[in-house]
Amino acid sequence: MALIAFNEAIDRYEKDKGSFTSYASLVIKSRVTDNLRKKGVENIPFSSLTEDEEEIDVVGLADVVSDAALEIKELSDELERYGITFLTLSEHVPVSRKTKAAVGSIIKYILEDELRVKRVLDSGRLPSAEIVSEVSVHKKISERHRKYIIAAIIILTGDYYHVRPYIMGIFDAGRC
């Protein structure tokens, strides 16, 4: 639920209306609260969120949402160091299956070598010539999706457990 609300926040965010993280936090909290009220329950079975049979109370669910919101804020701050915002990131997400496959291949290639990851994260640049020769993708793919690729590397190498499933989807969709 929180990740769906986060996605909604990305889609509906308007830059001139204020901080994205504040807006995303509000949307997430509102959607979770609305969902709880709609169900009319005080306790939500944890099994509805995971495969465990334990139960989680509303306070526990609020902690999960709070953790996700904090993670999103930390990610926003880290992305900002590379000149990336969630709004600009949404403009660089690969759409077609072929492009997703190519971008997924680039991400996998970079992640295969810790030194390569470090170079990308230190410089904020992609080794385009190396990618073209080693991954066999057109240079335009890495240029057009540079911000997405860098964000994916940050998320996949960092402690962004709530956001990671969104990036992992590119590997499934692209059949990498």
C-alpha positions as CSV (number, residue, x, y, z in Angstrom):
1,M,0.0,0.0,0.0
2,A,2.7,2.5,0.9
3,L,4.7,1.8,-2.3
4,I,1.5,2.3,-4.4
5,A,0.9,5.6,-2.6
6,F,4.6,6.5,-3.2
7,N,4.1,5.8,-6.9
8,E,0.9,7.9,-6.9
9,A,2.9,10.8,-5.3
10,I,5.5,10.6,-8.0
11,D,2.8,10.7,-10.7
12,R,0.8,13.6,-9.2
13,Y,3.6,15.8,-7.7
14,E,3.7,19.4,-8.9
15,K,7.1,21.0,-8.4
16,D,5.6,24.5,-7.6
17,K,3.5,23.1,-4.7
18,G,6.4,22.4,-2.4
19,S,8.7,19.7,-1.2
20,F,8.3,16.3,-2.8
21,T,9.2,14.4,0.4
22,S,6.5,16.2,2.4
23,Y,4.0,15.6,-0.3
24,A,4.9,11.9,-0.6
25,S,4.8,11.4,3.1
26,L,1.3,13.0,3.2
27,V,0.0,10.9,0.3
28,I,1.4,7.7,1.9
29,K,-0.1,8.4,5.3
30,S,-3.4,9.4,3.8
31,R,-3.7,6.2,1.6
32,V,-2.8,3.9,4.5
33,T,-5.2,5.7,6.9
34,D,-8.0,5.6,4.2
35,N,-7.3,1.9,3.7
36,L,-7.5,1.2,7.4
37,R,-10.7,3.1,7.8
38,K,-12.3,1.4,4.8
39,K,-11.5,-2.0,6.3
40,G,-12.9,-0.8,9.6
41,V,-10.4,-2.7,11.7
42,E,-8.1,-1.8,14.5
43,N,-5.6,-4.5,13.8
44,I,-4.4,-5.5,10.4
45,P,-3.2,-9.0,9.9
46,F,0.5,-8.9,9.0
47,S,-0.3,-11.8,6.6
48,S,-1.9,-9.2,4.3
49,L,1.4,-7.5,4.0
50,T,3.7,-10.6,4.0
51,E,3.5,-14.3,4.1
52,D,3.9,-14.5,7.9
53,E,0.9,-15.3,10.1
54,E,1.7,-12.7,12.7
55,E,-0.5,-9.6,13.3
56,I,0.6,-6.1,13.2
57,D,-1.4,-3.3,14.9
58,V,-2.0,0.1,13.5
59,V,1.0,1.6,15.4
60,G,3.2,-1.1,13.8
61,L,1.9,-0.3,10.4
62,A,2.5,3.4,11.0
63,D,6.1,2.5,11.9
64,V,6.4,0.7,8.5
65,V,5.0,3.8,6.7
66,S,7.3,6.1,8.7
67,D,10.3,3.9,7.8
68,A,9.4,4.1,4.2
69,A,8.9,7.9,4.3
70,L,12.3,8.3,6.1
71,E,13.9,6.0,3.4
72,I,12.4,8.1,0.7
73,K,13.7,11.3,2.3
74,E,17.2,9.8,2.6
75,L,17.1,8.7,-1.0
76,S,15.9,12.1,-2.1
77,D,18.9,13.7,-0.3
78,E,21.4,11.3,-1.9
79,L,19.9,11.7,-5.4
80,E,20.1,15.5,-5.0
81,R,23.9,15.2,-4.8
82,Y,23.8,13.9,-8.4
83,G,21.4,16.6,-9.6
84,I,18.6,14.1,-9.6
85,T,15.1,14.8,-8.2
86,F,12.1,12.4,-8.2
87,L,10.5,14.6,-10.8
88,T,13.5,14.5,-13.2
89,L,13.9,10.8,-12.5
90,S,10.4,10.1,-13.7
91,E,11.4,11.6,-17.0
92,H,14.2,9.1,-17.5
93,V,12.5,5.9,-16.7
94,P,12.7,3.4,-19.6
95,V,9.4,2.6,-21.1
96,S,9.6,0.1,-23.9
97,R,10.5,-3.5,-23.2
98,K,13.6,-3.3,-25.5
99,T,14.9,-0.1,-23.7
100,K,14.2,-1.7,-20.3
101,A,16.2,-4.7,-21.3
102,A,19.1,-2.5,-22.5
103,V,19.0,-0.3,-19.3
104,G,18.8,-3.4,-17.1
105,S,21.9,-4.8,-18.9
106,I,23.8,-1.6,-18.2
107,I,22.9,-1.7,-14.6
108,K,23.9,-5.3,-14.2
109,Y,27.2,-4.6,-16.0
110,I,28.0,-1.8,-13.6
111,L,27.0,-3.8,-10.6
112,E,29.2,-6.7,-11.5
113,D,32.4,-4.8,-10.5
114,E,32.7,-2.9,-7.2
115,L,35.3,-0.6,-8.7
116,R,33.0,0.3,-11.5
117,V,30.2,1.1,-9.1
118,K,32.6,3.2,-7.0
119,R,33.7,5.1,-10.2
120,V,30.1,5.8,-11.2
121,L,29.0,6.9,-7.7
122,D,32.1,9.1,-7.2
123,S,31.9,10.8,-10.5
124,G,28.2,10.7,-11.3
125,R,29.1,9.6,-14.8
126,L,28.7,6.4,-16.7
127,P,31.6,4.8,-18.6
128,S,29.8,5.2,-21.9
129,A,32.5,3.9,-24.2
130,E,33.0,0.9,-22.0
131,I,29.3,0.2,-21.8
132,V,28.9,0.4,-25.6
133,S,31.7,-2.1,-26.2
134,E,31.0,-4.5,-23.3
135,V,27.2,-4.4,-23.1
136,S,26.5,-3.8,-26.8
137,V,24.0,-1.1,-26.4
138,H,23.8,2.2,-28.3
139,K,25.4,5.1,-26.5
140,K,22.1,7.1,-26.7
141,I,20.5,4.5,-24.3
142,S,23.0,5.2,-21.5
143,E,22.9,9.0,-22.2
144,R,19.1,9.2,-22.2
145,H,18.7,7.1,-19.1
146,R,21.8,8.1,-17.1
147,K,19.9,9.6,-14.2
148,Y,17.7,6.4,-13.9
149,I,20.8,4.2,-14.1
150,I,22.7,6.1,-11.4
151,A,19.5,6.2,-9.2
152,A,19.2,2.4,-9.7
153,I,22.8,1.8,-8.7
154,I,22.3,4.0,-5.6
155,I,19.2,2.1,-4.6
156,L,20.5,-1.3,-5.3
157,T,23.8,-0.7,-3.4
158,G,22.3,1.3,-0.6
159,D,19.8,0.6,2.3
160,Y,16.7,1.4,0.3
161,Y,14.6,-1.8,1.0
162,H,11.2,-0.2,0.4
163,V,12.1,1.4,-2.9
164,R,14.3,-1.5,-4.3
165,P,11.3,-3.6,-5.6
166,Y,10.5,-0.7,-8.1
167,I,14.0,-0.9,-9.5
168,M,14.1,-4.7,-9.5
169,G,11.0,-4.7,-11.8
170,I,13.2,-3.5,-14.7
171,F,15.0,-6.9,-14.6
172,D,11.8,-8.8,-14.8
173,A,10.2,-6.6,-17.5
174,G,13.4,-6.5,-19.5
175,R,14.0,-10.2,-19.1
176,C,17.6,-9.5,-18.3
